[in-house]
Amino acid sequence: MMVPVRCFTCGKVVGDRWEEFKRRVETEGEDPEEVLDDLGLERHCCRRMLVSHKDLVDIVSPYQ
């Protein structure tokens, strides 16, 4: 649904970087690896939180 606020493994705050990551990867077509480097996400566990997230809000919202 919504991107988690904190990394499940280490607890670092990652939720505040989701909008910029999504915008730069989808609209500007940048490489996700470079975007994550620019955002300061170095740990694999934190990178996983953004790369593997599937935004389902638009799909689920009609059923609420």
C-alpha positions in Angstrom: 0.0 0.0 0.0 2.0 2.9 1.3 5.8 2.9 1.4 7.0 1.9 4.9 8.3 4.8 6.9 11.3 2.9 8.2 13.5 0.1 6.9 12.3 -3.3 8.2 15.8 -4.4 8.9 17.9 -1.5 10.3 15.2 1.1 11.2 16.5 3.9 9.1 13.9 6.4 7.8 13.3 5.8 4.1 9.7 6.9 3.6 10.6 10.5 3.0 12.6 9.6 -0.1 9.8 7.7 -1.9 8.3 10.6 -3.9 11.6 11.8 -5.3 12.7 8.2 -6.1 9.4 7.5 -7.9 9.5 10.8 -9.8 13.1 10.5 -11.0 12.8 6.8 -12.0 9.4 6.9 -13.7 9.1 10.4 -15.3 12.8 11.3 -15.8 13.9 7.8 -16.7 17.0 7.8 -14.5 18.7 4.6 -13.4 17.4 3.5 -10.0 20.9 2.7 -8.8 22.1 6.2 -9.4 19.0 7.7 -7.8 19.4 5.7 -4.6 23.1 6.7 -4.5 22.0 10.4 -4.8 19.4 10.0 -2.1 22.0 8.6 0.3 20.7 5.1 0.6 23.8 2.9 0.8 22.6 -0.2 2.7 21.1 -3.0 0.7 18.2 -3.4 3.2 17.2 0.3 2.7 17.5 0.2 -1.0 15.3 -2.9 -1.1 12.5 -0.9 0.6 12.2 1.5 -2.3 13.1 -0.8 -5.2 10.7 -3.5 -4.3 7.8 -1.3 -3.3 4.6 -1.6 -5.4 2.3 1.4 -5.2 -1.2 -0.1 -4.8 -3.0 2.9 -3.5 -4.8 3.6 -6.8 -5.8 0.0 -7.1 -7.2 -0.5 -3.6 -8.8 3.0 -3.0 -12.1 2.3 -4.8 -12.8 -0.5 -2.3 -12.6 1.6 0.8 
